[in-house]
Amino acid sequence: MYHYRYEDRWRRGEGNQKVVNRIEVAAAIIEKDKKFLITRRKGESHLGDFWEFPGGKRESGEDLELCLIREMREELGIEVRVNGEVLSLDYDYPDRTVALHFFRCEWKGGDLRAEGCQEFKWVEKSGLSDHEFPPANVSILAFLKNQKS
């Protein structure tokens, strides 16, 4: 597993402002038939309309893997098996630090539905770059691009 630390480029010129909010997020890398499942964030949310790998915020005291299982049920109506963390990183936005943990997951059942997102789609690795992801996702996109199929 790899861990990265990034300062958001949006913060240039803002001095030494402290980030007051730290959020732990678990995200699922689900691959099926050489395509990755991605979701589009709701427009009114932080980073609205960006594409992302599905997941969500860890609740207080919650294990990251259990967080991911819960989020997949709530947001997409599916069951997954978490197969291990592949990348973690901290990313500073102007108003928060996001600690992202990406896990390989296997879709075990359920019918996909867009409960906690605008929409979802299956995208080939080469098509991921055609979608606008949040800045914090640069590392996972590069990681996946460099993985052999």
Beta strands, then each sheet from edge to edge (+ up, - down):
strand 1: 2-7
strand 2: 22-32
strand 3: 35-40
strand 4: 51-52
strand 5: 55-57
strand 6: 79-93
strand 7: 96-109
strand 8: 119-124
sheet 1: 1+ 6+ 7- 2- 3+ 4-
sheet 2: 1+ 6+ 7- 2- 5+
sheet 3: 1+ 6+ 7- 2- 3+ 8-
end
